[in-house]
Amino acid sequence: MKASDHLPLWVMLGACALACIAGMVNVVGYMGFEHQGITHLTGTTTLLGEALSGADWRASLQLAAMILAFVLGAAMSGAIIQDVQLRLGRRYGVALALESILLFSAASLFKQGSMAGPLLAAAACGLQNAMARTYSGALVRTTHFSGLFTDIGINIDHAARGMPRQASRTRLSLLTIGAFAAGCVIGAMLFRRLSYDALYVPAIWTGLVGVGYAFYHHYRYSRHAH
């Protein structure tokens, strides 16, 4: 079997946790004042095309800004982590802490009715999605899943025809999709009770994990240095 057929537990758990967070953020954006999906750029680009066709320049500007914010968030992740392969020992704690700050700020701006709220949330999701890239050739995506659904369909075909299939990658796809859906359910329930304060839940979650990971990595580095 290939190395990518043996995905470690930390990859599975990390992908699920981040997908759940993305689901919470996305559903809050969708249920909010602009009814704006945060993580799905295919839908955002579709809406942008529709707005441009109708010369709705205000909507076009907002939608283009959402796309740009996501891209800039991904760029920030690249500047922090500086690697295309998912592996322990990189500066994931810093990236998660920054995502937490962006989500805390987004929650405050959402409550003020400012479009800056969705923009910061989109940047946070772009940062997160770029942070989880690949592990041993297996794509790790936590904010959008067309590719994962495609992989599942291909593996179903391979199984039906008796061809080799990558069971671990299929499990990763199913788990992250399920975690995102669970995040949407949790986020929607929280939004009905807490409104935009629901964003503080994923903000606190990412902040605690980020700070905890940073301390853990520093502790490991200090031990090895001595």
C-alpha positions in Angstrom: 0.0 0.0 0.0 1.0 3.6 -0.5 2.0 5.8 2.5 -1.2 7.9 2.0 -3.2 4.7 2.8 -2.0 4.9 6.4 -3.2 8.3 7.7 -2.4 8.7 11.4 -5.0 9.4 14.0 -3.9 13.0 14.5 -4.6 13.8 10.9 -8.1 12.4 11.1 -8.9 14.1 14.4 -7.4 17.4 13.2 -9.3 17.4 10.0 -12.6 16.6 11.7 -12.1 19.3 14.4 -11.3 22.0 11.7 -14.2 20.9 9.5 -16.6 21.1 12.5 -15.4 24.7 13.1 -15.8 25.6 9.5 -19.3 24.3 9.5 -20.2 26.4 12.5 -18.7 29.5 10.9 -20.4 28.9 7.6 -23.9 28.4 9.0 -23.7 31.5 11.1 -22.8 33.5 8.1 -25.6 32.0 6.1 -28.2 32.6 8.9 -26.9 36.2 9.5 -28.0 39.5 8.1 -26.4 39.1 4.7 -27.3 35.4 4.4 -23.7 35.0 3.1 -22.0 31.6 3.0 -18.5 32.0 4.3 -16.5 28.9 3.1 -18.0 27.9 -0.3 -16.3 30.0 -2.9 -18.0 28.2 -5.8 -21.4 29.5 -4.6 -19.9 32.9 -3.9 -18.4 33.1 -7.4 -21.8 32.0 -8.9 -23.5 34.8 -7.0 -20.8 37.2 -8.2 -21.5 36.3 -11.8 -25.2 36.8 -11.3 -24.7 40.1 -9.6 -22.4 41.3 -12.4 -24.9 40.2 -15.1 -27.5 42.4 -13.4 -25.1 45.3 -12.9 -25.6 45.1 -9.1 -22.3 46.7 -8.3 -22.9 46.8 -4.5 -23.4 43.0 -4.3 -20.6 42.4 -6.8 -18.2 44.4 -4.6 -19.2 42.5 -1.5 -18.9 39.1 -3.1 -15.6 39.9 -4.7 -14.4 41.1 -1.3 -15.4 37.8 0.2 -13.4 35.9 -2.3 -10.4 38.2 -1.8 -10.6 37.8 2.0 -10.5 34.0 1.7 -7.5 34.2 -0.6 -5.7 36.6 1.7 -6.4 34.3 4.7 -4.8 31.4 2.8 -1.8 33.7 2.0 -1.4 34.4 5.7 -1.4 30.7 6.4 1.4 30.2 3.9 3.4 33.0 5.4 3.1 31.5 8.8 3.5 27.7 8.1 5.8 27.9 5.1 5.2 24.4 4.0 2.9 22.5 1.5 2.9 19.3 3.5 0.8 18.7 6.6 3.2 17.6 9.4 3.7 18.1 13.1 6.3 20.5 14.3 5.3 23.5 12.1 3.7 26.7 13.4 0.1 25.5 13.5 -0.4 26.9 16.9 0.3 30.4 15.7 -2.1 29.9 12.7 -4.9 28.7 14.9 -4.4 31.5 17.4 -4.6 34.0 14.5 -7.8 32.3 13.3 -9.2 32.6 16.8 -8.5 36.4 16.8 -10.1 36.8 13.4 -13.3 34.9 14.5 -13.5 37.0 17.8 -13.3 40.2 15.7 -15.8 38.9 13.2 -18.3 38.1 15.9 -18.1 41.7 17.2 -18.4 43.2 13.7 -21.3 40.9 12.8 -23.2 42.2 15.8 -22.7 45.8 14.5 -24.1 44.8 11.2 -20.8 45.5 9.5 -19.8 43.7 6.3 -16.3 43.5 7.8 -17.7 40.6 9.9 -18.2 38.2 7.0 -14.9 39.3 5.5 -12.9 38.5 8.6 -14.7 35.1 9.0 -13.8 34.3 5.3 -10.2 35.2 6.0 -10.2 32.9 9.0 -11.6 30.0 6.9 -9.1 30.7 4.1 -6.3 30.6 6.7 -7.7 27.3 8.1 -8.2 25.6 4.8 -4.7 26.4 3.6 -3.2 25.2 6.9 -4.6 21.7 6.3 -3.2 20.9 2.9 -1.9 17.4 2.2 -0.5 14.5 4.2 1.5 11.9 2.2 -0.4 12.8 -1.0 -3.8 12.8 0.6 -5.7 16.0 0.2 -7.0 17.5 3.5 -9.8 19.9 3.0 -11.9 21.4 5.8 -14.1 24.1 4.3 -15.4 22.8 1.0 -16.1 19.2 -0.2 -16.9 18.9 -3.9 -13.5 17.2 -4.3 -14.1 14.9 -1.4 -17.5 13.8 -2.7 -15.8 13.2 -6.1 -13.1 11.0 -4.4 -15.8 9.0 -2.7 -17.6 8.4 -6.0 -14.4 7.3 -7.7 -13.6 4.9 -4.9 -17.1 3.4 -5.2 -16.5 2.8 -8.8 -13.1 1.2 -8.1 -14.7 -1.0 -5.5 -17.4 -2.1 -7.8 -14.9 -3.0 -10.5 -12.5 -4.7 -8.1 -9.8 -2.1 -8.6 -7.4 -0.9 -5.9 -8.9 1.8 -3.6 -7.6 4.0 -0.8 -9.7 3.1 2.2 -8.0 5.6 4.5 -8.6 8.5 2.1 -12.3 7.5 1.8 -12.6 7.4 5.6 -11.0 10.8 5.8 -13.4 12.2 3.3 -16.5 10.8 5.0 -15.3 11.9 8.5 -14.6 15.5 7.5 -17.9 15.8 5.6 -19.7 14.4 8.6 -17.8 16.8 10.9 -18.7 19.8 8.8 -22.4 18.8 8.8 -22.3 18.3 12.5 -20.7 21.8 12.8 -23.6 23.2 10.8 -26.1 21.6 13.1 -24.3 22.8 16.2 -23.8 26.3 14.8 -27.4 26.7 13.7 -28.6 25.7 17.2 -26.2 28.1 18.8 -27.2 30.9 16.4 -30.9 30.5 17.3 -30.0 30.9 21.0 -27.0 33.2 21.0 -27.2 35.0 17.6 -23.7 36.1 16.5 -22.3 35.2 19.9 -22.3 31.7 18.5 -19.1 32.6 16.7 -17.3 32.8 20.1 -17.5 29.0 20.4 -15.3 28.2 17.4 -13.2 31.3 18.3 -12.5 29.9 21.8 -12.0 26.4 20.5 -9.3 27.4 17.9 -7.7 29.8 20.4 -7.3 27.1 23.1 -6.0 24.5 20.6 -3.6 27.0 19.1 -2.2 28.2 22.4 -2.0 24.6 23.7 -0.2 23.4 20.6 2.2 26.3 20.7 3.2 25.4 24.3 3.4 21.7 23.5 5.7 22.3 20.5 7.9 24.7 22.6 8.0 22.0 25.3 9.1 19.3 22.9 11.7 21.6 21.3 13.1 22.6 24.7 13.5 18.9 25.7 15.2 18.0 22.5 17.5 21.0 22.7 18.8 19.7 26.1 
